[in-house]
Amino acid sequence: MENRRGVPRDTTHSVSDRHGACDKADTYVMSKPVLYGFWLSSCTWRVRAALHYKGIPYEEKQVDIVKSREQLSAEYRSISPSQKVPALVVDGVTLVESMAILQYLEDTYPKPSLLPSTPLLKARMREICETVVSGIQPLQNVGLASHFSTEQQYKDFTKYWTLRGLETLEDLLKTSSSSGQFCVGDHLTMADLCLVPQVYNALSRHNVDLAKFPTVAVLYDTLLKMPALRDTRPEIVRGKNKL
């Protein structure tokens, strides 16, 4: 049997526990994926946008990582060992880390694709992704706040690395964004799903002046009009969940 994106798949799967043990007698019928995330999380937004873009129906369950700190509960640790968002329960397994989730969705729902067509463009895409997921986002994570003596120290640190990352992105995008509509190539890719949430955070948390990053600014404005990103914005999710 083929799934809705044309990939041959079984409709029943063995259920494994967190330690990898498998009971072959237990099977399940494929159900709607469940996304555990926080409405304002840039990592969650990446996955939410990918699910929307690929037309995959899903349920989103909110994990308050700021006020209630629900990610630190034993219950959530049983879902995500790192106690971070997002986590995606899909096809009978639980996946963590946004980029691993994006790759799984790309492999199992390949159309429409979130990858460019050539090896060079794929490398360019990953340059941009890594700049965000390794060079910016971890250095402004809310979990770092408790390691600073004052809130202002934390804000100064996160703003510095946000601006430094935007400088890097500006230089990379000058060469990789050929059309001016997407980070790489001629359609939406994982790079776009990384860029937009991070720029959104830069604006909402640090009131960054994007005039200093004109290439980033144009791409951000253009990409945010696309349904996959426009319809999955944090304020949309917050409104739906009455948060």
N, C-alpha and C positions, 0 to 999 in steps of 0.2 A: 504494500500500500504506500502511496506517496502522501507526504504532508501537503499543506496548502501552498507551499512554495516549490513543490516539484522534487523534493528530496525523498528517496525511498526510506521509509521508517516503519518500525513495528508500532502497533497501537497498544501493546502491553509490554511492561518492563518489570524486571525484578526490582524489589525495593531493598536498598542497602542502608545500614545504619551509619553513623558518623565515623565508625572505625573501619568501614569497608566490608563488614560481614554481609553476606547476601543470603536471603532466604528465598530459594527458587519457588517455593510454594506461594509466596506473596506476590501478587501482581496488581497493577492498577491500570485504570483506564485514563488515558491522557486527559488532563484537565487544564484549565486556564492558569498560566504562570502567575506566581505571586511575587511582587517586588516589595521587599522591605527597604524602606528608605526614609529620608527626611526631606520635607518639601523644599528646603532651602539649600540642600546639599548639591554641589556641582557634580559630584560623582554619581549621585542618584539621577540627576538630570540627564547625564550622558546615556544611561541605560533606558530611562523613560523615553527619550527621543528616539533611540534605536528601535524600541518596541513599536512606537507610533509609526515610524518611517516604514517599517517592514509589515505593518498591518497586523500585528500580533495582539489579539485581545489579552488583557492582563488585569490583575487586581493589585492595587498598591496599598500596603499597610504602613502607616506612619510609625516611625521610631524616633521619639523626641531625644535628640542627641545634645540639646542645649540646656533646657530647663529641668526636665525630669531625669535626664541622663539614662534613658531606658536601655541604651546600648550596653551598659555595664551590668545589666541583670543577668542572672544565671540562665534565665529562659532565653534571652537573646544570644548568649554565648553558645548555647546549644545549636543555634542557627548559624552564627558567624563566629568562629573561634577568635578572630581578631577583635571582635566587638566594635566593628565599624560598619557603616552603610556604604554601598548597597549590598544586599544579598538577593539572589533570584532563585526561587524554587521553580524548576522547569523540568519537564520530562522525568519526574520522579527523583531528581537530584537537587542539591542546593549548591549554587555557585556563588563565590564571593570575589571581590576585586572587579571593578568596573570594566577594565580592559579585557580581562579573561571572559567576562560575561559577553562583551561586545563580540569577541572572536567566536564564541560558541554560537551566538545568534547568527553571525555571518555564515558559519559553517552549516548550520541546520536550516536556516532560512536565507538562502543566498540571493534571493531576488526580492526587492531591489538591493543591489550590492552597496556595501559601505566601504569598498576597496577600490582604488584606482586600477587601471588596466595594465600598467607596465611595471617592471621591477624598480625602475628609477622613481616613478611617482609613488610607489608603495613605500620606498625608503624615505622620500620627502614627507609623506604623510606621517610616518612614524617619528621623524624628527620633530614635527610639530606636536604630536601626541606626547612624546617623552618630555618635551620642554614644559608642557603643562602638568602632566601627571607625576613627573619626578622633580621638576625644577621650580614649580610654583605652588601647586595645590598642597603638598605635604608641609610646606613651610608657612602656610597660613591656616592650618587646620585648627579647629577650636580646641582640640585636645592639648595643644601646646600652651594654652593660656596659663595653666597652673604652674608651669615651669619658669615663669617670669615673676620678678619681685613686684612689679606694678602692671596695671592694665595698659598704661601708656607705653611701657617697654615692649609689651606684646604687640601693640598696634604699630609701633615704629618698625619692629622687626618684620611683621607681615607685610606692611606697606613697602618696605625696601625690596623684599623679594618679589612682590607683585610687580613693581615697576621694573625691576631687573629682568624679570621674565617677559614682560611686554616689550622691552627693548629687543630681546632676542627674537621674539615672534615677529616683530616688525621687520627685522633684517631678513629672517627666513622667508617671510611671506612676499617680500619684494621679488624674490626669484622663483618661488614655488607657485604663487597664485597667478596663473596665466590669464584667466578670464576676468578676475576681479569679483566673481560671484562665489567662488569656493576656495578653500585653502589650497587644494590640490586638484588638478584636472578639471573635468567639466560636469561633475555631479557631486552630491553630498557624500562625504567620507567620514571616517572616525575622527579625522583631524578637526572637522567642523563641529562635531559633537563635543570635542574637548575645548575648542576655542571659545564658543559662545558662553557656556556656563562660567568659565573663568573670567571673561571680560565682564560679564554681568556682576560677578562678585567684586571685581575691581571697582566698578561704578557704585555699587550699593554699599560696600563696606568702607571704601577709601575715597570715594568721590574723585576718582582719577580723571585727569583731563586727557581725553582721547585725541585731542588735536595734536598731541605730541607723537601720536602713533597713527598716522593717516591711513596706512594700508589696513591695519587692524580695525580701525574705525569703520571704514567702508565695508569691509567684510562682515563685521558684526551687525551693522544696520541691515545689510542685504540678507544675511542668514536668518536673522530674527524674524523676518517676514515669511519664512518658509514654514509650512504647517507642522512639520516634525518638531521644530524648535519653538515656534510661536504658540502652539496649542499645548505645550508641556512646560511652559514657564512656571517658576515657583509661585507666582501670585495666582495663577490658574488653579494649581494643585491646592493651594491654601484655601481658596474660595470654595472649591468642591468639597473639601474636607472640613470646612467651617472652623479652621484653626485660628 
